[in-house]
Amino acid sequence: MTTPTALIPAQAAARLDDYTVIDVRTPGEYASGHLPGAHNIPLDHLHTALPALKAAASRGTLLMVCASGNRSATACTELAAVGIPATTLTGGTTAWAGEGHTLLRPENAPAVWPMERQVRLAAGSLVALGLAAGTRWRPARWLSAAIGTGLVFSAATNTCGMAAVLAKLPHNRPRTTDLLTTLRVLQD
């Protein structure tokens, strides 16, 4: 098992051409802005991509990227468990853009909110709904309690069940042809 490493945006930018950049966000998030040269392999498709990632890693260092660095760190840990070395970008695309580095956006790509923002909207809406419905039907307040408990659990475990569910929505799913093309590029 290899030990994952991390780079800050300035370190990654100085040697960006030396890395095979893998963006593990949803396709919608990827389209909203990604590092130059990044390939999109959503975190939930990482196991499908293992042969291609192993081939790419044999040619050079993999740099895993997400919005904040959490999902890319998870990807690095999963890859390390199967003997594929990878590096994560600390702070993700948020830190990258915050330091003034370029994010590429495909022309005519639909704007999709980052997953964290989608989760905040869904959680906030469900809490408000639970409280509003609770004024007429008291048991509805349990919805707010369940969402609050889920948020605490999410923070404590650094996982997010709501993000996993939202990632399955059509605007967050990769088109199979795009993923297969990406895997072929990484294999070669």
N, C-alpha and C positions, 0 to 999 in steps of 0.2 A: 504494500500500500504506500502510495506517495503522499507527501504532505502538501496541501494546497498553499499557495503563496498569494500575496496581494500586492497590487501596484496602485499608487495614487495617480490621478489623471496626468500630471506633468511627466511622470516616468513613462506611462503608456504612450503619451503623445510623442515623446522623444524617439521612440522606437516602434511606432505603430506598424510600419511596414514589416517588422520582424515577426509579427503575430498573425495567427489565424483568429480573427475576432468572431466569436459566437455570441449572438444576442439571444438570451433565453426568455425574453418577454413574449407576450402574445403578439400575433401578427399585426393587430391594430395598434398596439403600443409601438412596435417596431416601425410601422409606417409613420408614426407621429414624429419620429426623429431617431436616427441611429448613428453609430460611429461609422466613419468612412471604411468601406470594405467589409462591413459586418455581414455575417450570414445569420439568418433567423431560424433557430431551432427552439421552439417553446419548451420550457422546462418539463412539461408533461409528455413530451416526445423524445426526451433525452435517451431513454433506453432503446428506442427504435434506431436512434442515430449512432449508437456505440461503435459499430464497425467503421462508419465514416469518420467519426471523431478520432478513433484509434489511428486510422490511416493519416489523417491530418496531423495528429500529434507526433507521428513518426517523422514528419517533415519539418516540424517547428513547434514553437510554444503556442498553446491555445490560450486565448484571453477571453474569459467568460464575462459577459456584461448583462446588466439588467437596469432597472430604474434607480435603485438605491444601493445595490450591492448584496442584498439579502438572498435573492433567488440565484444570483451568480455564485455566491459562496456555497449555497446548497448544491448547485451543479458541480462545483469543484470537488466537494466532499463526495458526491455520488461517483464522479469520474475517478477520484483517487481510490475509492473502494474496489474498482475493477482495474487498477493499475494504469490509468491514463492521467498523466500529469497535466495540470491546468492552473492558470493564474486568474484571480478575480480582480475586477476594477473596483477599488474602494470608492463608495459613494455613487457608483453607476453613472448613467447618462446625466443624472441631475448634477452631480459634481463636475462631470466632464463639461457640460454646457455652462455651469457656474464659473468655471475657470476660463471661459471664452473660447473653448474649442468648438469646432464645427460639428453640427449634427446634420445628416443628410435626410431629406424627406422626398419620397417619390412624388412626381407630379400627379395631380388628380387623385391622390390617396385620400380616402375619407379620414377625417380627424376623429381619433378615438382617444378617450381619456386614459391616462395611466391607470393601472389596476388599483393602486392605492386610492385614487380619487373615486373610481367606480365603487370600491368597498365602502368608502365614507358616505357616498350618496345612498347606497343600498342600506347600510346600517342605520344611518340617520333617518331615512324614510320609514324604515320598519319600527324604529323606536317612537317616532312621532305618531305613526299609525296606531301602535299599541297604546300609547297614552291617550290619543283622541278617542279611539274606540272604547277605551277603558272608562271614559266618562259615562257611557251608556250601558256598557256590559263589562263589569269589573274583571272577569277572567282575562279579557283581552290585554290587560296590563302585563300578563305573564310573557307576552311577546317581547315587550321592552326589556323585561328582566332576562329573558333568554339571550337576546342580542347583546346586552351588557355583559353577561357572563361569557358569551362567546368572544367578545373583544378582550376581556381580561385573559382568558385562556390563550387567545392568539398572541397577546403580548408576552405572556409567560413562556410560551413554547416556541415563539418565533415562527409560527405556522399560521395559515389563515384558510379555514374551511370555506369562508364566503368567497375568497379570491378563487379558490379551486372551482367553486360552482360558477362564478361569473366568467371564468376562463372558458367555460363550455358554451357560452352564448355565441351565436353565429359570427358576430363582428370580431370576436376574439379568437376564432379558430383558424388554423392555417388551411389554405387550400391544399389538398393532397398533392397536386401537381407542383406547387411551389416547394413543398417540403422534399419531394422526391428529387427535384432539380437541385436543390441545395445539397442533398446527400450525395448525388452523383458528382457534383463539383468538388466536394470534400474528399471523396474516394479517389479522384484522379490526381 
